[in-house]
Amino acid sequence: MLITLVAVALLAFYVAWNLGANDVANAMGTSVGSKAVTLKQALIIAGVLEFTGAVLFGHEVTETLATKIANPALFAATPQIFVVGMVTVLISCGVWLQIATSRGLPVSSSHAVVGAIAGFSWVALGVNAIDWSSIGLITIGWVLTPLISGVIAALFYSQIKYWILDQPNQVVQLQEWIPWLSTLLLGVFGVIVLPSLTEPLTNFVIEQAGFPIPAYDIPLLTGAIAAVGLTIISWRQLEDLGEVEEKFPPQTQELPSIQNPKSQIPNPVERLFGRFQLLSACFVAFAHGSNDVGNAIAPLAAIVYINRTGSVPTDGITIPIWILILGGAGIVGGLAVWGKKVIATIGENIIALQPSSGFCAELATATTILIASRLGLPVSTSHALVGGVVGIGLVQNIKSIKFKTLQGIAAAWLITIPVSAGLCAAIFSIARILFL
């Protein structure tokens, strides 16, 4: 049995590897496309934060996928069928993600794993083995994700465009807006993430001090301090960058753009937005690790549970920390080795991005995905980011959107579920004949 578990763990690592190569482009693609960070920097930053998000927050979505797609009660008498089915899920998801990555297509790993679980369940015990209510809820999430992210990104960018980018004195306007941008950026992350991270610390302080401390005090205080710190640092950077505007006054001459390779001095506004975009990209990487690691390790978590208890998980399960670490490590490895192609598709082949627009797209993506992670919904990060980028394009100019690229991405999204379901069903049929 130990050999079997090691083999299954290696399969989960393989899926996480391919997931990292494909999906992590969603975290850093826009930052690389806007030149806010280099590809090497993006790989390092994403690697650290993807791993952290997976370990700290990955249990919620993992639990959903392990217990709420196939109807586990129907497999109670035949746990071995459930184990074999989950192994075939890992194989089919890994193969499909590798094929998509080799073609530079940012497919949804959520689509792949849900389709695969549904495929083997249908073959194993019929259509009633699938928990259609969970499938319906997740499908609604897939449909709403790009719409919500696109609306949020368009709203953010339209405000930044109106109040800063379209103003004659951009640097002065940005100076006034920096506190609000800092609060928005850190507020999105703090309101959703910090309460869960600081709850154990708050409880510890309460126990040691012997007096009550409201659970929201620590995250609110941390977020406020961080927002003030970011504002002060940004103001100081803006003072240095403001010297550029004195040499290139906007009343007589436009500030040189970072998109113009002939410019020796970058646009100071976009240059500072690059710093904000880097932070927003970090949030997206953290959000992605927390949500999508479940796609790789949920089958492994279910198999480990069955091996330990002898029964199929029917409700909540505890995810061992080593499984979360395995998934996080696989994501990081796949990103570093195979992640370049999909990063190019996201960052360069939909619309031309600058740090200001990339910042808005990433902030919208992080907001959408982190909320989904807290609710335990395995939504698609690629849906959220592509929706955010398209939302930016609609505000800029609809003609700037490369619809040919979008057609290829949409086609890959649509065929992922039937392909993964059919592939998993075929592999399970063969495995059942050989091993059951």
WOBEL-V112519 format. One record per residue. N is the residue number from 0. RES is the residue in one small letter. PHI is phi in whole degrees, -180 to 180 (999 if undefined). OMEGA is omega in degrees with one decimal (999 if undefined). D_LAST is the distance of its C-alpha to the last C-alpha in whole Angstrom. Layout:
# WOBEL-V112519
N|RES|PHI|OMEGA|D_LAST / N|RES|PHI|OMEGA|D_LAST
This chain:
# WOBEL-V112519
0|m|999|179.1|16 / 1|l|-62|178.7|19 / 2|i|-63|178.6|18 / 3|t|-63|-180.0|15 / 4|l|-64|177.9|17 / 5|v|-64|179.2|20 / 6|a|-64|178.5|18 / 7|v|-66|178.0|17 / 8|a|-62|177.6|21 / 9|l|-66|176.4|22 / 10|l|-64|177.7|20 / 11|a|-63|177.1|22 / 12|f|-64|178.2|25 / 13|y|-62|177.6|24 / 14|v|-65|179.3|24 / 15|a|-62|177.9|27 / 16|w|-60|179.7|29 / 17|n|-68|176.6|29 / 18|l|-64|177.7|30 / 19|g|-64|179.9|33 / 20|a|-65|-175.9|34 / 21|n|-95|-168.6|33 / 22|d|-81|-175.5|34 / 23|v|-71|171.4|37 / 24|a|-58|178.1|39 / 25|n|-64|-178.2|40 / 26|a|-80|-170.3|41 / 27|m|-119|-176.9|44 / 28|g|-60|-178.1|44 / 29|t|-69|178.9|47 / 30|s|-68|177.3|49 / 31|v|-70|-179.8|48 / 32|g|-64|-179.7|50 / 33|s|-88|-179.8|53 / 34|k|68|176.2|53 / 35|a|-70|175.5|53 / 36|v|-138|174.4|51 / 37|t|-82|179.4|50 / 38|l|-61|-179.8|47 / 39|k|-63|177.8|47 / 40|q|-61|-179.8|48 / 41|a|-62|-179.1|45 / 42|l|-64|-178.9|43 / 43|i|-68|-177.8|44 / 44|i|-62|-178.8|45 / 45|a|-63|-179.4|41 / 46|g|-59|-178.5|40 / 47|v|-65|-173.4|41 / 48|l|-78|174.5|41 / 49|e|-60|-179.6|37 / 50|f|-63|-179.8|36 / 51|t|-63|179.1|39 / 52|g|-61|-179.6|37 / 53|a|-63|-175.5|34 / 54|v|-74|-175.0|34 / 55|l|-81|-171.5|37 / 56|f|-122|-171.0|36 / 57|g|-72|-173.3|32 / 58|h|-71|-174.9|30 / 59|e|-64|-178.3|31 / 60|v|-70|177.1|30 / 61|t|-58|179.4|27 / 62|e|-63|179.5|26 / 63|t|-61|-177.0|27 / 64|l|-70|-177.1|24 / 65|a|-76|-171.2|22 / 66|t|-125|-168.8|22 / 67|k|-127|175.1|24 / 68|i|-101|169.2|22 / 69|a|-78|178.4|19 / 70|n|-78|-170.3|20 / 71|p|-67|-178.2|19 / 72|a|-62|-178.7|20 / 73|l|-74|179.0|17 / 74|f|-100|-174.4|14 / 75|a|-59|-177.8|16 / 76|a|-84|-177.3|14 / 77|t|-132|-178.3|10 / 78|p|-62|-179.2|11 / 79|q|-65|176.9|8 / 80|i|-64|179.1|8 / 81|f|-64|179.2|11 / 82|v|-63|179.7|11 / 83|v|-61|178.6|9 / 84|g|-61|179.9|11 / 85|m|-67|175.3|14 / 86|v|-64|179.4|13 / 87|t|-68|174.4|13 / 88|v|-62|179.4|17 / 89|l|-62|-178.4|18 / 90|i|-64|-175.8|18 / 91|s|-66|178.9|19 / 92|c|-66|179.5|22 / 93|g|-62|-179.2|23 / 94|v|-65|-178.0|23 / 95|w|-66|179.0|25 / 96|l|-64|178.8|27 / 97|q|-67|178.2|28 / 98|i|-62|-179.3|29 / 99|a|-64|-179.6|31 / 100|t|-64|-179.7|33 / 101|s|-63|178.5|34 / 102|r|-101|177.7|36 / 103|g|72|-177.8|37 / 104|l|-97|179.1|36 / 105|p|-82|-178.5|36 / 106|v|-80|-178.7|32 / 107|s|-95|176.0|31 / 108|s|-68|175.7|28 / 109|s|-63|176.5|28 / 110|h|-58|-174.6|28 / 111|a|-64|-175.3|25 / 112|v|-73|178.6|23 / 113|v|-66|177.2|23 / 114|g|-61|-179.1|23 / 115|a|-66|179.1|19 / 116|i|-63|178.1|18 / 117|a|-65|-178.6|19 / 118|g|-63|-178.8|18 / 119|f|-71|-179.4|14 / 120|s|-64|-179.6|15 / 121|w|-63|-179.6|17 / 122|v|-67|-174.3|14 / 123|a|-70|-171.8|11 / 124|l|-133|178.7|14 / 125|g|95|-173.2|17 / 126|v|-65|-178.8|20 / 127|n|-73|179.1|21 / 128|a|-75|-178.4|18 / 129|i|-93|176.4|21 / 130|d|-83|-172.2|24 / 131|w|-69|178.4|26 / 132|s|-67|176.5|29 / 133|s|-68|177.5|28 / 134|i|-60|-179.9|27 / 135|g|-63|179.5|31 / 136|l|-64|179.7|33 / 137|i|-67|179.0|31 / 138|t|-63|175.9|32 / 139|i|-60|177.2|36 / 140|g|-62|178.2|36 / 141|w|-63|-178.6|35 / 142|v|-70|-175.9|38 / 143|l|-77|-174.5|40 / 144|t|-55|-179.9|40 / 145|p|-66|179.3|42 / 146|l|-67|-179.6|44 / 147|i|-65|179.9|45 / 148|s|-63|179.0|45 / 149|g|-64|179.1|47 / 150|v|-65|-179.8|50 / 151|i|-63|-179.6|50 / 152|a|-63|179.4|50 / 153|a|-63|178.8|53 / 154|l|-65|178.4|55 / 155|f|-58|-173.0|55 / 156|y|-69|179.5|56 / 157|s|-63|178.2|59 / 158|q|-69|178.6|60 / 159|i|-64|179.7|60 / 160|k|-65|-176.7|62 / 161|y|-71|-172.1|64 / 162|w|-88|-176.0|65 / 163|i|-125|-170.1|65 / 164|l|-68|-179.0|64 / 165|d|-93|-179.4|67 / 166|q|-86|-178.7|70 / 167|p|-66|180.0|73 / 168|n|-116|-172.4|72 / 169|q|-66|-175.7|69 / 170|v|-65|178.4|69 / 171|v|-63|179.1|71 / 172|q|-63|-179.8|69 / 173|l|-64|178.5|66 / 174|q|-60|178.2|68 / 175|e|-72|-174.9|68 / 176|w|-91|-176.4|64 / 177|i|-55|179.0|63 / 178|p|-59|-179.8|63 / 179|w|-70|177.8|61 / 180|l|-64|178.7|58 / 181|s|-63|-179.9|58 / 182|t|-64|179.0|57 / 183|l|-62|-176.7|55 / 184|l|-62|-177.5|53 / 185|l|-79|178.2|52 / 186|g|-67|179.0|52 / 187|v|-58|-179.4|49 / 188|f|-73|-174.3|47 / 189|g|-68|-177.2|49 / 190|v|-65|-174.8|49 / 191|i|-89|-170.0|45 / 192|v|-102|-171.2|44 / 193|l|-59|179.2|47 / 194|p|-56|-179.7|46 / 195|s|-71|-179.3|43 / 196|l|-71|-173.7|44 / 197|t|-96|-178.8|47 / 198|e|-60|177.0|46 / 199|p|-62|178.7|45 / 200|l|-64|178.8|48 / 201|t|-61|179.8|50 / 202|n|-62|179.1|49 / 203|f|-65|179.5|50 / 204|v|-62|179.7|53 / 205|i|-61|-177.8|54 / 206|e|-65|-176.5|53 / 207|q|-75|-174.6|55 / 208|a|-83|178.4|58 / 209|g|80|175.8|58 / 210|f|-139|-173.5|59 / 211|p|-72|173.3|57 / 212|i|-127|-179.9|56 / 213|p|-53|-174.4|55 / 214|a|-64|-176.0|51 / 215|y|-90|-175.1|52 / 216|d|-65|-175.2|55 / 217|i|-65|179.1|53 / 218|p|-64|179.4|52 / 219|l|-65|179.2|55 / 220|l|-65|178.9|57 / 221|t|-62|180.0|55 / 222|g|-64|-180.0|54 / 223|a|-66|178.8|58 / 224|i|-63|179.8|59 / 225|a|-64|-180.0|57 / 226|a|-64|178.4|58 / 227|v|-65|178.7|62 / 228|g|-63|179.2|61 / 229|l|-64|178.8|59 / 230|t|-63|-178.7|62 / 231|i|-63|179.2|65 / 232|i|-61|-178.6|63 / 233|s|-66|177.9|63 / 234|w|-61|179.8|67 / 235|r|-64|177.3|68 / 236|q|-65|-178.4|66 / 237|l|-69|176.2|67 / 238|e|-63|177.9|71 / 239|d|-68|-179.0|70 / 240|l|-71|180.0|68 / 241|g|-63|176.8|71 / 242|e|-62|177.8|74 / 243|v|-64|-177.6|72 / 244|e|-66|177.8|73 / 245|e|-65|178.7|77 / 246|k|-79|-179.2|77 / 247|f|-128|-177.3|75 / 248|p|-60|-175.6|76 / 249|p|-67|-179.3|74 / 250|q|-71|-175.8|78 / 251|t|-113|-175.2|78 / 252|q|-156|-179.9|75 / 253|e|-68|175.6|72 / 254|l|-66|178.5|70 / 255|p|-62|-175.9|68 / 256|s|-94|177.2|64 / 257|i|-70|178.7|61 / 258|q|-81|-179.4|60 / 259|n|-95|-175.5|63 / 260|p|-65|-179.5|63 / 261|k|-80|-179.0|67 / 262|s|-73|176.9|67 / 263|q|-87|-179.3|68 / 264|i|-117|-176.4|68 / 265|p|-73|174.3|65 / 266|n|-59|-176.0|65 / 267|p|-63|179.7|65 / 268|v|-67|179.8|64 / 269|e|-67|179.1|61 / 270|r|-64|178.2|61 / 271|l|-73|175.2|61 / 272|f|-62|176.9|58 / 273|g|-60|177.3|56 / 274|r|-68|178.2|56 / 275|f|-67|179.9|55 / 276|q|-65|178.0|52 / 277|l|-61|177.6|51 / 278|l|-66|179.7|50 / 279|s|-65|177.0|49 / 280|a|-65|176.5|46 / 281|c|-63|178.7|46 / 282|f|-65|179.1|45 / 283|v|-65|179.0|42 / 284|a|-61|177.8|41 / 285|f|-63|-179.9|40 / 286|a|-63|-179.1|39 / 287|h|-64|178.7|37 / 288|g|-60|-178.5|35 / 289|s|-70|-175.1|35 / 290|n|-92|-166.9|33 / 291|d|-88|176.8|31 / 292|v|-62|178.6|29 / 293|g|-61|179.3|27 / 294|n|-64|-177.9|26 / 295|a|-91|-168.7|24 / 296|i|-107|179.8|23 / 297|a|-59|177.5|22 / 298|p|-60|178.2|19 / 299|l|-64|179.6|19 / 300|a|-61|179.1|21 / 301|a|-66|-179.6|19 / 302|i|-67|178.1|16 / 303|v|-63|178.4|19 / 304|y|-62|-179.9|20 / 305|i|-64|179.5|16 / 306|n|-63|-176.7|17 / 307|r|-80|-172.6|20 / 308|t|-108|-176.7|20 / 309|g|80|-178.6|17 / 310|s|-133|179.9|17 / 311|v|-80|178.7|17 / 312|p|-66|-177.9|20 / 313|t|-109|-179.1|22 / 314|d|-137|178.3|26 / 315|g|-77|175.4|27 / 316|i|-132|176.6|26 / 317|t|-91|-178.9|28 / 318|i|-93|178.3|27 / 319|p|-60|-175.8|28 / 320|i|-63|-177.6|31 / 321|w|-67|177.6|29 / 322|i|-71|177.2|26 / 323|l|-64|178.9|29 / 324|i|-65|178.1|31 / 325|l|-60|178.7|28 / 326|g|-63|178.6|28 / 327|g|-62|179.4|32 / 328|a|-65|178.3|32 / 329|g|-64|178.6|30 / 330|i|-60|-178.8|32 / 331|v|-64|-179.8|35 / 332|g|-63|179.9|34 / 333|g|-64|177.5|33 / 334|l|-60|-175.2|36 / 335|a|-66|-172.7|38 / 336|v|-93|-170.8|37 / 337|w|-120|-169.2|36 / 338|g|-79|-169.0|37 / 339|k|-67|-172.9|41 / 340|k|-65|-176.9|40 / 341|v|-72|174.8|39 / 342|i|-59|179.0|42 / 343|a|-64|179.9|44 / 344|t|-63|-177.7|43 / 345|i|-69|-170.3|43 / 346|g|-83|-171.1|46 / 347|e|-128|-168.1|48 / 348|n|-107|174.5|47 / 349|i|-108|170.7|47 / 350|i|-141|173.3|51 / 351|a|-77|-173.7|53 / 352|l|-109|168.0|53 / 353|q|-118|-178.0|56 / 354|p|-56|-179.3|55 / 355|s|-64|179.6|56 / 356|s|-73|177.2|54 / 357|g|-64|177.3|51 / 358|f|-60|-178.6|52 / 359|c|-67|179.9|52 / 360|a|-64|-178.3|48 / 361|e|-71|178.6|47 / 362|l|-64|177.6|48 / 363|a|-65|179.1|47 / 364|t|-64|-179.5|43 / 365|a|-62|179.0|43 / 366|t|-60|-178.0|45 / 367|t|-64|-174.3|42 / 368|i|-74|-179.9|39 / 369|l|-65|176.3|40 / 370|i|-62|179.1|41 / 371|a|-63|179.6|37 / 372|s|-64|179.1|36 / 373|r|-65|178.9|38 / 374|l|-89|-179.0|37 / 375|g|75|-179.1|33 / 376|l|-99|179.9|33 / 377|p|-80|-179.8|31 / 378|v|-80|-175.3|33 / 379|s|-97|175.7|34 / 380|t|-65|179.3|36 / 381|s|-64|174.8|37 / 382|h|-59|-176.2|38 / 383|a|-64|-176.1|40 / 384|l|-71|177.6|42 / 385|v|-62|175.8|42 / 386|g|-60|177.9|44 / 387|g|-64|179.5|46 / 388|v|-65|178.5|47 / 389|v|-65|176.7|48 / 390|g|-59|175.9|50 / 391|i|-63|-179.2|52 / 392|g|-62|178.8|53 / 393|l|-67|177.6|54 / 394|v|-73|-179.5|56 / 395|q|-68|-178.6|58 / 396|n|-173|-176.6|58 / 397|i|-60|179.1|55 / 398|k|-71|-179.8|56 / 399|s|-77|-178.2|55 / 400|i|-81|178.4|51 / 401|k|-88|-173.2|49 / 402|f|-69|177.7|48 / 403|k|-64|176.4|46 / 404|t|-64|179.7|44 / 405|l|-63|178.7|43 / 406|q|-62|178.4|42 / 407|g|-65|178.9|39 / 408|i|-65|-178.8|38 / 409|a|-63|178.4|38 / 410|a|-62|178.5|36 / 411|a|-64|176.9|33 / 412|w|-61|-174.1|33 / 413|l|-66|-175.0|33 / 414|i|-86|-176.7|30 / 415|t|-61|-177.9|28 / 416|i|-64|179.8|26 / 417|p|-65|179.7|25 / 418|v|-66|-179.3|24 / 419|s|-67|178.2|22 / 420|a|-66|179.6|20 / 421|g|-65|179.5|20 / 422|l|-64|-179.7|19 / 423|c|-67|178.2|16 / 424|a|-62|-179.8|15 / 425|a|-67|-179.5|15 / 426|i|-65|179.2|13 / 427|f|-65|179.2|10 / 428|s|-60|178.9|10 / 429|i|-69|-177.6|10 / 430|a|-65|-179.5|7 / 431|r|-65|178.7|5 / 432|i|-67|-175.0|6 / 433|l|-81|-169.2|6 / 434|f|-118|-176.2|4 / 435|l|-113|999|0
